[in-house]
Amino acid sequence: MLLDQIDSPRDLKALAVEQLPELAAEIRQFLIEKLSVTGGHLAPNLGVVELTIALHYLFDSPTDKFIFDVGHQSYVHKILTGRKNQFDTLRKYKGLSGFIKRKESEHDVWEAGHSSTSLSAAMGMAVARDLKGERNRIIAMIGDGALTGGMAFEALNHIGHERKNMIVVLNDNEMSIAPNVGALHNYLTKIRSDKHYLKAKEEVEHLLKKIPAIGGTLAKTAEKLKDSLKYLVVSGVLFEELGFNYIGPVDGHNLPLLLDTFRRADKLKGPVLVHVVTLKGKGYKPAEKDSHTWHGLGPYKIESGEVLKGSGPPMYTEVFAQSLIELARNDDRIVAVTPAMPKGSGLEGFARLFPGRMLDVGIAEQHAATLCASMALEGMKPVFAVYSTFLQRAYDQVLHDICRHNANVAFAIDRAGFVGADGETHQGIYDIAFLRSMPNMVLMMPKDENELRHMMKTALEYDKGPIAVRYPRLNGVGVPMDEPMRTIPIGKWEVVREGQQLAVLAVGPMVQLALEAAESLAKEGISVEVVNARFLKPLDDQMLMSLATRGLPILTIEEACLPGGFGSAVLEFYAERGWHELRLRMLGIEDRFIEHGSVKEQRAEVGLTAEAVMETARAMLKPQLTRQRA
């Protein structure tokens, strides 16, 4: 097999051009087989096999810089840069990352788990290259979905102004995770369907070259004619007006054509945009037919395409989605908003039932937040359904446009806490810290799927400002569901297990962890009270004062960062009131990034286990236990 011979880009360059299609087929089969066991981003990588081969065949990584937008389409790049033997560990604990990882290889020069960053990164590297007097190439790859992100347009504008030498590869597969939306998507569709584009452009340029340059007036007329004709026949006019040399659209699975195109692009001065049209999931029929599902998934059966799923209680995402539908049936002011995640956020069913009240704005979290603010001010009830990690991208809009206006926006924050195999760029562990600092915000998290239903009703009946409910990327606990949904008093916690020696204040899934630890400690004669601290803001002042008055040591547990988190809020509460002698400990995630692995492994790494809770409780009670034993 040719793939057995490839351990570096140098090995790839030793192949004849005629051998490259065979290598592409072997790489596709390799990906299909490996990911059927590990899971991962299959469809995006099947779509860029020829594109990645062509780039590594012509250019010289790592001297030439390959910058991937998001990075979930970088598996072929990893294979060609010496990491194919590590694919059995893909997305596993301490194994190969599913994204670009600088410490993995010298060929990985830019890390990203969020979209629309590659062009800014490319511009930065181009500026650094020129200031250092170097001559390497900068090649940035960005998808048509990522171009809906405003950051990409900011970079396009700057690159076109500075006219730095670089190549931007627009990988146009008509998809991000969900089908792309918006005017830009429609524009690219128009270009894609224009089979006569290149021929027309070449004919106009040939015609203009024949016009004699007699006098300045005629020269100016020729330029005006060129501009006018460009608007008539040049489909890539948007990019050309932004200062790019536009080439395309090019068949992204035709290796000879790709090689010829990139050779031409490399000879041009200034920024070049190569528009490459690819098929997401190419080479594997199930992924070609449903690239949405096959964007990123767990293990599957190769022959049938059946995705292997575990059984058990419904996922929190499903419970949120069904609850929202029930509530929307009785309130036509409810509008769902998502930044390109209708399926991931569970909103496909809502979209079918209420198509006019479902807005997918594309990869545009900032726009989504401000859109929700203005709708709320006009009397609607917008629900911003967003992953915790993506909400970070709209920090300023949440603070400035939603909280400052005290707009009645409901946030449904999915993937709160650890996310497993997606790793450090996707961990939902920072939203508590940045949301609880915002005036007017109410923040809550359920202990189980039944409480999530009640929190959804609470959020959509709340009319005093912004309110957020965060929930994990997990199956529920398996508790019975109450009918009907009911509201929960804002800021009120609940005691789920009574005790006399220690109080554990737990958030979300950590409530079950605390209950498990409390049950085991009871066998040792240690009585632990477990509190479901379901409101992270406002805190339950009355309960906190009661615990302090009783003299109970307090342990807080959260699957979130400790700096600025829930435990910090409790500590601040007691410090402000002068309870300096109170014994208080916090369990959570210290000031560092947590890499990919299973949620269980990630929790173990940071000490969020029943055993760690028990050990901490014993340490806190050691003086008391020593006196009792004496």
C-alpha positions as CSV (number, residue, x, y, z in Angstrom):
1,M,0.0,0.0,0.0
2,L,1.1,3.5,-0.8
3,L,0.0,4.8,2.6
4,D,2.5,2.5,4.4
5,Q,5.2,4.4,2.7
6,I,4.1,7.8,3.9
7,D,5.5,9.1,7.3
8,S,6.2,12.7,6.3
9,P,5.4,15.2,3.5
10,R,8.9,14.3,2.1
11,D,7.7,10.8,1.5
12,L,4.5,12.1,-0.2
13,K,6.6,14.2,-2.7
14,A,8.5,11.1,-3.7
15,L,5.3,9.7,-5.3
16,A,4.4,10.3,-9.0
17,V,1.3,12.5,-9.6
18,E,-0.4,9.5,-11.2
19,Q,-0.1,7.7,-7.8
20,L,-1.9,10.3,-5.8
21,P,-5.5,9.2,-6.6
22,E,-4.7,5.8,-5.3
23,L,-3.2,7.3,-2.1
24,A,-6.4,9.3,-1.7
25,A,-8.5,6.1,-1.9
26,E,-6.3,4.4,0.7
27,I,-6.6,7.4,3.1
28,R,-10.4,7.4,2.8
29,Q,-10.5,3.7,3.7
30,F,-8.1,4.2,6.6
31,L,-10.3,7.0,8.0
32,I,-13.5,5.0,7.6
33,E,-12.0,2.0,9.4
34,K,-10.3,3.9,12.2
35,L,-13.1,6.2,13.0
36,S,-15.6,3.3,13.1
37,V,-13.9,2.3,16.4
38,T,-12.9,5.7,17.9
39,G,-15.6,8.0,16.5
40,G,-14.7,11.5,15.3
41,H,-15.2,14.0,12.6
42,L,-15.6,11.7,9.6
43,A,-17.5,13.6,6.9
44,P,-15.3,16.8,7.1
45,N,-12.1,14.8,6.6
46,L,-13.4,12.6,3.8
47,G,-14.2,15.8,2.0
48,V,-10.6,17.3,2.1
49,V,-8.5,14.2,1.2
50,E,-7.4,15.4,-2.3
51,L,-7.2,19.0,-1.1
52,T,-4.8,18.2,1.7
53,I,-2.7,15.8,-0.5
54,A,-2.3,18.6,-3.1
55,L,-1.2,21.2,-0.6
56,H,1.4,18.9,1.1
57,Y,2.6,17.7,-2.4
58,L,3.3,21.3,-3.6
59,F,4.2,23.2,-0.5
60,D,6.8,22.6,2.3
61,S,5.3,22.3,5.7
62,P,6.3,23.2,8.4
63,T,8.4,26.0,6.7
64,D,5.2,26.9,4.8
65,K,2.4,27.4,7.3
66,F,-0.8,25.4,7.0
67,I,-3.5,27.1,9.1
68,F,-6.8,25.1,9.6
69,D,-10.0,26.8,10.5
70,V,-11.5,24.9,13.5
71,G,-9.2,22.0,12.8
72,H,-11.7,19.1,12.8
73,Q,-10.8,18.6,9.1
74,S,-7.1,18.1,9.9
75,Y,-7.1,14.2,10.1
76,V,-5.6,13.9,6.6
77,H,-2.9,16.4,7.5
78,K,-2.1,14.4,10.6
79,I,-1.8,11.2,8.6
80,L,0.6,12.8,6.1
81,T,2.7,14.3,8.9
82,G,3.7,11.1,10.6
83,R,0.8,10.4,13.0
84,K,-1.2,7.6,11.2
85,N,0.1,5.0,13.7
86,Q,-1.6,7.0,16.5
87,F,-5.1,6.9,15.1
88,D,-6.2,4.1,17.4
89,T,-5.9,6.7,20.2
90,L,-7.8,9.5,18.4
91,R,-9.8,11.6,20.9
92,K,-8.9,9.3,23.7
93,Y,-7.4,10.3,27.0
94,K,-3.7,11.2,26.5
95,G,-4.1,10.2,22.8
96,L,-4.2,12.0,19.5
97,S,-6.3,15.1,19.5
98,G,-9.2,15.5,17.2
99,F,-8.1,19.1,16.4
100,I,-4.8,20.7,15.6
101,K,-2.4,20.5,18.5
102,R,0.9,22.4,18.5
103,K,2.6,20.1,20.9
104,E,1.8,17.0,18.7
105,S,3.8,18.1,15.7
106,E,5.9,20.9,14.2
107,H,3.4,20.8,11.3
108,D,0.6,22.0,13.6
109,V,1.1,25.8,13.7
110,W,-2.3,27.1,14.8
111,E,-4.8,25.6,17.3
112,A,-8.5,26.4,17.1
113,G,-11.7,24.7,18.2
114,H,-13.9,27.6,17.2
115,S,-14.5,28.7,13.6
116,S,-13.5,31.8,11.6
117,T,-10.1,32.3,13.2
118,S,-7.8,31.0,10.4
119,L,-7.7,34.2,8.3
120,S,-6.7,36.4,11.2
121,A,-4.0,33.9,12.2
122,A,-2.8,33.8,8.6
123,M,-2.5,37.6,8.5
124,G,-0.6,37.6,11.7
125,M,1.9,35.1,10.4
126,A,2.2,36.9,7.1
127,V,3.1,40.2,9.0
128,A,5.6,38.3,11.2
129,R,7.2,36.7,8.1
130,D,7.6,40.0,6.3
131,L,9.0,41.8,9.3
132,K,11.6,39.0,9.8
133,G,12.5,39.1,6.1
134,E,11.4,35.5,5.4
135,R,9.9,34.1,2.2
136,N,7.7,31.2,3.3
137,R,4.1,30.7,2.1
138,I,1.1,31.1,4.3
139,I,-1.9,28.9,3.4
140,A,-5.1,29.3,5.3
141,M,-8.1,26.9,4.9
142,I,-11.6,28.1,5.8
143,G,-15.0,26.6,5.1
144,D,-18.0,28.3,3.6
145,G,-19.7,27.9,6.9
146,A,-16.9,29.6,8.8
147,L,-17.2,32.6,6.4
148,T,-20.5,33.4,8.1
149,G,-18.6,34.4,11.2
150,G,-18.0,38.1,11.4
151,M,-14.4,37.6,12.4
152,A,-13.6,36.1,9.0
153,F,-14.9,39.3,7.3
154,E,-12.8,41.5,9.6
155,A,-9.7,39.5,8.5
156,L,-10.7,39.6,4.8
157,N,-11.0,43.3,5.0
158,H,-7.6,43.7,6.6
159,I,-5.8,41.2,4.3
160,G,-7.2,42.9,1.2
161,H,-6.0,46.3,2.5
162,E,-2.5,45.2,3.4
163,R,-2.1,43.0,0.2
164,K,0.2,40.5,1.9
165,N,1.2,37.4,0.0
166,M,-0.8,34.4,1.1
167,I,-3.2,31.8,-0.2
168,V,-6.7,31.4,1.3
169,V,-8.4,28.1,0.4
170,L,-12.2,28.4,0.6
171,N,-13.4,24.8,1.1
172,D,-16.9,25.1,-0.1
173,N,-19.0,22.0,0.7
174,E,-22.3,23.8,1.4
175,M,-22.1,22.7,5.1
176,S,-20.7,23.7,8.4
177,I,-22.2,21.3,10.9
178,A,-25.8,22.1,9.8
179,P,-26.6,23.3,6.3
180,N,-25.4,26.8,5.8
181,V,-27.7,29.7,5.8
182,G,-27.6,33.3,4.7
183,A,-26.9,35.6,1.8
184,L,-23.2,34.6,1.6
185,H,-24.2,30.9,1.3
186,N,-26.6,31.9,-1.6
187,Y,-23.8,33.9,-3.2
188,L,-21.4,30.9,-3.1
189,T,-24.1,28.7,-4.6
190,K,-24.4,31.1,-7.5
191,I,-20.6,31.0,-8.1
192,R,-20.7,27.2,-7.8
193,S,-23.3,26.8,-10.4
194,D,-21.7,29.1,-13.0
195,K,-19.9,26.7,-15.2
196,H,-18.8,29.5,-17.6
197,Y,-17.2,31.7,-15.0
198,L,-13.5,31.1,-15.8
199,K,-14.1,31.2,-19.5
200,A,-15.9,34.5,-19.3
201,K,-13.3,36.1,-17.1
202,E,-10.5,35.1,-19.4
203,E,-12.3,36.4,-22.5
204,V,-12.9,39.8,-20.8
205,E,-9.2,40.1,-19.8
206,H,-8.1,39.1,-23.3
207,L,-10.3,41.7,-24.8
208,L,-9.1,44.5,-22.6
209,K,-5.4,43.7,-23.4
210,K,-6.2,44.4,-27.1
211,I,-7.4,48.0,-26.3
212,P,-4.6,50.4,-27.4
213,A,-3.4,52.6,-24.5
214,I,-3.8,55.9,-26.3
215,G,-4.2,58.7,-23.8
216,G,-5.2,58.8,-20.2
217,T,-8.9,59.1,-21.0
218,L,-9.0,55.9,-23.0
219,A,-7.0,54.1,-20.3
220,K,-9.5,55.2,-17.7
221,T,-12.4,54.2,-20.0
222,A,-10.8,50.7,-20.3
223,E,-10.6,50.4,-16.5
224,K,-14.2,51.4,-16.1
225,L,-15.2,48.9,-18.8
226,K,-13.2,46.2,-17.0
227,D,-15.0,47.1,-13.7
228,S,-18.4,47.1,-15.4
229,L,-17.9,43.8,-17.2
230,K,-16.5,42.3,-14.0
231,Y,-19.9,42.9,-12.3
232,L,-21.6,41.2,-15.2
233,V,-19.5,38.1,-15.7
234,V,-17.1,37.6,-12.7
235,S,-18.9,35.7,-10.0
236,G,-16.1,36.1,-7.5
237,V,-16.4,39.9,-7.6
238,L,-17.0,40.1,-3.8
239,F,-13.6,38.7,-3.1
240,E,-11.9,40.7,-5.9
241,E,-13.4,43.9,-4.6
242,L,-12.0,43.0,-1.1
243,G,-8.5,42.9,-2.7
244,F,-8.0,39.2,-3.5
245,N,-7.1,37.5,-6.7
246,Y,-10.0,35.0,-7.0
247,I,-9.5,31.6,-8.7
248,G,-12.3,29.2,-9.0
249,P,-14.5,27.4,-8.4
250,V,-12.3,24.4,-8.7
251,D,-13.3,20.7,-8.3
252,G,-11.8,19.8,-4.9
253,H,-11.5,16.1,-5.8
254,N,-9.6,16.5,-9.1
255,L,-6.0,16.2,-8.1
256,P,-4.3,17.3,-11.4
257,L,-6.6,20.3,-11.5
258,L,-5.9,21.2,-7.8
259,L,-2.1,20.9,-8.4
260,D,-2.3,23.2,-11.5
261,T,-4.5,25.7,-9.6
262,F,-2.2,26.0,-6.6
263,R,0.8,26.3,-8.9
264,R,-0.9,29.3,-10.5
265,A,-1.9,30.8,-7.2
266,D,1.6,30.5,-5.9
267,K,2.9,32.7,-8.8
268,L,0.5,35.6,-8.1
269,K,1.4,38.6,-5.9
270,G,-0.8,39.6,-3.0
271,P,-3.6,37.6,-1.4
272,V,-5.2,34.8,-3.5
273,L,-8.5,33.1,-2.7
274,V,-8.8,29.7,-4.3
275,H,-12.5,28.6,-4.2
276,V,-12.5,24.8,-4.0
277,V,-15.8,22.8,-4.2
278,T,-15.8,19.6,-2.2
279,L,-18.3,16.9,-1.2
280,K,-18.5,16.4,2.6
281,G,-18.3,12.7,3.3
282,K,-17.0,11.8,-0.1
283,G,-16.2,8.1,-0.6
284,Y,-18.6,6.7,2.1
285,K,-22.2,6.6,1.0
286,P,-23.8,7.1,4.5
287,A,-21.7,10.2,5.1
288,E,-22.4,11.6,1.6
289,K,-26.2,11.2,2.1
290,D,-26.2,12.6,5.6
291,S,-23.1,14.7,6.2
292,H,-25.0,16.5,9.0
293,T,-25.1,13.4,11.2
294,W,-21.7,12.2,10.1
295,H,-20.0,15.5,10.8
296,G,-18.9,14.3,14.2
297,L,-20.1,11.1,15.8
298,G,-19.2,8.0,17.9
299,P,-18.3,4.5,16.7
300,Y,-20.4,3.0,13.9
301,K,-20.7,-0.2,11.8
302,I,-18.9,0.3,8.5
303,E,-21.1,-2.0,6.4
304,S,-24.5,-0.6,7.4
305,G,-23.6,2.9,8.6
306,E,-25.4,2.3,11.8
307,V,-24.2,4.6,14.6
308,L,-23.7,2.8,17.8
309,K,-25.5,4.5,20.7
310,G,-25.9,3.5,24.2
311,S,-29.3,3.0,25.9
312,G,-30.5,4.8,28.9
313,P,-32.4,7.9,30.0
314,P,-32.8,10.8,27.5
315,M,-30.1,13.3,27.1
316,Y,-30.5,16.7,28.7
317,T,-30.5,18.2,25.2
318,E,-33.6,16.1,24.3
319,V,-35.4,17.1,27.5
320,F,-34.7,20.8,26.8
321,A,-36.0,20.5,23.3
322,Q,-39.2,18.7,24.3
323,S,-39.9,21.1,27.1
324,L,-39.4,24.1,24.8
325,I,-41.9,22.6,22.3
326,E,-44.5,22.1,25.1
327,L,-44.0,25.7,26.3
328,A,-44.1,27.2,22.8
329,R,-47.5,25.6,22.1
330,N,-49.0,27.8,24.7
331,D,-47.0,31.0,24.1
332,D,-46.5,32.2,20.5
333,R,-44.0,34.8,21.7
334,I,-41.4,32.1,22.2
335,V,-38.7,32.2,19.5
336,A,-35.7,29.8,19.3
337,V,-32.4,31.2,18.1
338,T,-29.3,29.1,17.4
339,P,-25.8,29.9,15.8
340,A,-25.6,27.0,13.3
341,M,-26.4,24.3,15.8
342,P,-30.1,23.3,15.2
343,K,-29.5,19.6,15.5
344,G,-26.8,19.8,18.2
345,S,-29.1,22.0,20.3
346,G,-32.1,19.7,19.7
347,L,-34.1,22.3,17.8
348,E,-35.0,20.3,14.7
349,G,-38.3,19.3,16.0
350,F,-39.1,22.8,17.1
351,A,-38.2,24.1,13.6
352,R,-40.7,21.6,12.0
353,L,-43.5,22.6,14.3
354,F,-42.8,26.3,14.4
355,P,-40.8,27.2,11.3
356,G,-41.4,30.9,11.6
357,R,-40.3,31.0,15.2
358,M,-36.9,29.3,14.6
359,L,-33.9,31.3,13.5
360,D,-30.6,29.7,12.6
361,V,-28.3,32.7,12.1
362,G,-25.2,30.7,11.0
363,I,-21.9,30.8,12.9
364,A,-22.6,34.2,14.3
365,E,-22.9,34.1,18.1
366,Q,-22.5,37.8,18.5
367,H,-25.3,38.6,16.1
368,A,-27.5,36.0,17.8
369,A,-27.1,37.6,21.2
370,T,-27.9,41.1,20.0
371,L,-30.8,39.8,17.9
372,C,-32.3,38.2,21.0
373,A,-31.9,41.4,23.0
374,S,-33.8,43.4,20.5
375,M,-36.5,40.8,20.1
376,A,-37.0,40.8,23.9
377,L,-37.3,44.5,24.0
378,E,-40.1,44.2,21.4
379,G,-42.0,41.8,23.7
380,M,-40.9,38.5,22.3
381,K,-39.4,35.6,24.4
382,P,-36.2,34.6,22.6
383,V,-34.5,31.4,23.7
384,F,-30.8,31.5,22.8
385,A,-29.8,27.9,22.5
386,V,-26.0,27.7,22.4
387,Y,-23.1,25.6,23.6
388,S,-21.3,26.9,26.6
389,T,-18.0,27.1,24.7
390,F,-19.6,29.1,21.8
391,L,-21.3,31.5,24.2
392,Q,-17.8,32.8,25.1
393,R,-17.7,34.3,21.7
394,A,-20.6,36.6,22.5
395,Y,-19.4,37.8,25.8
396,D,-19.6,41.5,25.0
397,Q,-23.0,41.3,23.4
398,V,-24.4,39.4,26.4
399,L,-23.1,42.0,28.8
400,H,-23.6,45.1,26.7
401,D,-26.8,44.4,24.7
402,I,-28.7,41.9,26.9
403,C,-27.7,42.5,30.5
404,R,-27.3,46.3,30.3
405,H,-30.7,46.5,28.7
406,N,-32.0,44.0,31.2
407,A,-33.6,42.3,28.2
408,N,-35.7,39.3,29.0
409,V,-33.7,36.7,27.1
410,A,-33.6,33.0,28.1
411,F,-30.3,31.2,27.6
412,A,-30.3,27.4,27.1
413,I,-26.6,26.7,27.6
414,D,-25.8,23.1,26.4
415,R,-22.6,21.2,26.9
416,A,-22.0,22.9,30.3
417,G,-19.2,21.1,32.1
418,F,-16.8,18.6,30.6
419,V,-17.5,17.5,27.0
420,G,-15.2,14.5,26.7
421,A,-13.5,13.8,23.4
422,D,-13.8,17.3,22.0
423,G,-11.3,18.5,24.7
424,E,-10.0,21.8,25.9
425,T,-11.4,24.1,23.2
426,H,-14.9,22.9,23.9
427,Q,-15.0,22.4,27.6
428,G,-18.1,24.2,29.0
429,I,-16.4,25.2,32.3
430,Y,-16.1,29.0,32.1
431,D,-19.7,30.3,31.7
432,I,-20.4,30.4,35.4
433,A,-17.5,32.7,36.0
434,F,-18.3,35.2,33.2
435,L,-22.1,35.1,33.6
436,R,-22.3,35.5,37.3
437,S,-20.3,38.8,37.1
438,M,-22.9,40.4,34.8
439,P,-25.6,42.6,36.5
440,N,-29.2,41.4,36.1
441,M,-28.3,37.9,35.1
442,V,-30.0,34.9,36.8
443,L,-28.1,31.6,36.4
444,M,-29.3,28.1,37.3
445,M,-28.4,24.4,36.7
446,P,-30.6,21.3,37.3
447,K,-29.6,18.3,39.3
448,D,-31.5,16.0,36.9
449,E,-33.6,16.0,33.7
450,N,-36.9,16.5,35.6
451,E,-35.6,19.6,37.2
452,L,-34.5,20.9,33.8
453,R,-38.1,20.8,32.7
454,H,-39.1,23.0,35.6
455,M,-36.2,25.3,35.0
456,M,-37.3,25.8,31.4
457,K,-40.8,26.8,32.6
458,T,-39.2,29.1,35.2
459,A,-37.0,30.8,32.6
460,L,-39.8,31.4,30.2
461,E,-42.2,32.8,32.8
462,Y,-39.5,35.0,34.3
463,D,-40.0,38.6,33.2
464,K,-37.5,40.6,35.1
465,G,-34.4,40.3,32.8
466,P,-32.0,37.7,31.4
467,I,-32.1,34.2,32.8
468,A,-29.9,31.2,31.9
469,V,-30.2,27.5,32.5
470,R,-27.0,25.4,31.9
471,Y,-27.0,21.6,31.4
472,P,-24.4,19.0,30.5
473,R,-23.7,16.8,27.5
474,L,-24.9,13.7,29.3
475,N,-27.8,11.4,29.6
476,G,-30.2,12.2,32.4
477,V,-30.3,10.4,35.7
478,G,-33.3,8.4,34.9
479,V,-35.8,10.0,37.3
480,P,-39.6,10.1,36.7
481,M,-40.9,13.2,34.9
482,D,-43.4,15.4,36.7
483,E,-46.5,16.6,34.9
484,P,-47.1,19.4,34.4
485,M,-44.0,21.6,34.6
486,R,-43.9,24.1,37.4
487,T,-41.9,27.2,38.3
488,I,-39.1,27.2,40.9
489,P,-38.7,30.1,43.2
490,I,-35.8,32.2,42.0
491,G,-32.7,31.8,44.2
492,K,-34.1,29.0,46.3
493,W,-32.0,25.8,46.9
494,E,-33.2,22.5,48.2
495,V,-31.8,20.1,50.7
496,V,-31.7,16.6,49.1
497,R,-30.1,14.8,52.1
498,E,-30.1,16.0,55.7
499,G,-27.0,15.8,57.8
500,Q,-25.4,17.2,61.0
501,Q,-21.6,17.3,60.5
502,L,-20.8,18.7,57.1
503,A,-22.8,20.5,54.3
504,V,-22.0,19.9,50.7
505,L,-23.3,22.5,48.2
506,A,-23.3,20.8,44.8
507,V,-24.2,22.1,41.3
508,G,-25.8,20.1,38.5
509,P,-24.4,16.5,38.0
510,M,-22.2,17.0,41.1
511,V,-25.4,16.6,43.2
512,Q,-25.4,12.9,42.4
513,L,-21.7,12.7,43.1
514,A,-22.3,14.3,46.5
515,L,-25.1,11.9,47.3
516,E,-22.9,8.9,46.4
517,A,-20.1,10.2,48.7
518,A,-22.6,11.0,51.5
519,E,-24.0,7.5,51.4
520,S,-20.5,6.0,51.7
521,L,-19.5,8.4,54.5
522,A,-22.7,7.5,56.4
523,K,-21.3,3.9,56.7
524,E,-18.3,5.4,58.5
525,G,-20.6,7.3,60.9
526,I,-20.1,10.7,59.2
527,S,-23.4,12.6,58.6
528,V,-23.3,14.8,55.5
529,E,-26.0,17.2,54.4
530,V,-26.3,17.6,50.6
531,V,-27.7,20.8,49.1
532,N,-28.8,21.1,45.5
533,A,-27.4,24.6,44.9
534,R,-29.5,25.0,41.7
535,F,-29.2,28.8,41.5
536,L,-25.7,30.0,41.0
537,K,-26.9,33.5,40.9
538,P,-28.6,34.7,43.0
539,L,-27.4,32.5,45.9
540,D,-29.8,31.3,48.5
541,D,-28.8,33.8,51.2
542,Q,-31.2,32.4,53.8
543,M,-29.8,28.9,53.5
544,L,-26.2,30.1,53.6
545,M,-26.9,32.0,56.8
546,S,-28.6,29.0,58.3
547,L,-25.6,26.7,57.5
548,A,-23.2,29.2,59.1
549,T,-25.4,29.6,62.2
550,R,-25.4,25.9,62.6
551,G,-21.6,25.9,62.5
552,L,-21.4,23.3,59.7
553,P,-18.2,23.1,57.6
554,I,-19.1,23.7,54.0
555,L,-17.7,22.0,50.9
556,T,-18.7,23.3,47.4
557,I,-18.5,21.1,44.3
558,E,-18.8,22.3,40.7
559,E,-17.7,21.0,37.3
560,A,-16.4,24.4,36.3
561,C,-13.4,26.6,36.8
562,L,-12.8,27.6,40.4
563,P,-11.6,31.2,39.7
564,G,-14.8,33.2,39.7
565,G,-17.0,30.2,40.0
566,F,-19.8,29.1,42.3
567,G,-17.4,28.3,45.2
568,S,-15.9,31.7,44.9
569,A,-19.4,33.2,45.1
570,V,-20.0,31.3,48.4
571,L,-16.7,32.4,49.7
572,E,-17.4,36.0,48.8
573,F,-20.8,35.8,50.6
574,Y,-19.3,34.7,53.9
575,A,-16.3,37.1,53.6
576,E,-18.6,40.1,53.1
577,R,-20.5,39.1,56.3
578,G,-17.4,38.5,58.5
579,W,-17.7,34.7,58.8
580,H,-13.9,34.4,58.9
581,E,-13.8,31.3,61.1
582,L,-16.0,29.3,58.9
583,R,-14.4,26.1,57.5
584,L,-14.9,26.1,53.7
585,R,-13.3,24.1,50.9
586,M,-14.0,24.2,47.1
587,L,-13.7,21.3,44.7
588,G,-13.7,22.2,41.0
589,I,-11.3,22.8,38.1
590,E,-8.1,24.7,39.0
591,D,-6.6,27.4,36.8
592,R,-5.6,25.2,33.8
593,F,-6.9,23.7,30.6
594,I,-8.2,20.1,30.5
595,E,-7.5,18.1,27.4
596,H,-9.6,15.4,25.7
597,G,-10.7,12.1,27.1
598,S,-13.9,10.6,28.5
599,V,-15.9,12.7,31.0
600,K,-15.1,10.1,33.7
601,E,-11.3,10.5,33.0
602,Q,-11.5,14.2,33.0
603,R,-13.3,14.3,36.3
604,A,-10.8,11.9,37.8
605,E,-7.9,14.1,36.6
606,V,-9.3,17.2,38.5
607,G,-10.5,15.3,41.6
608,L,-14.3,15.4,40.9
609,T,-15.0,11.9,42.1
610,A,-16.9,10.4,45.1
611,E,-13.6,9.2,46.5
612,A,-12.1,12.8,46.3
613,V,-15.3,14.2,48.0
614,M,-15.0,11.6,50.8
615,E,-11.3,12.3,51.3
616,T,-11.9,16.1,51.4
617,A,-14.8,15.6,53.9
618,R,-12.6,13.5,56.2
619,A,-9.9,16.1,56.1
620,M,-12.3,18.9,56.9
621,L,-13.8,16.9,59.8
622,K,-10.5,15.5,61.2
623,P,-10.4,17.6,64.4
624,Q,-14.0,16.8,65.2
625,L,-13.6,13.1,64.4
626,T,-10.4,12.9,66.5
627,R,-12.2,14.4,69.5
628,Q,-15.1,11.9,69.0
629,R,-12.8,8.9,68.9
630,A,-10.8,10.2,72.0
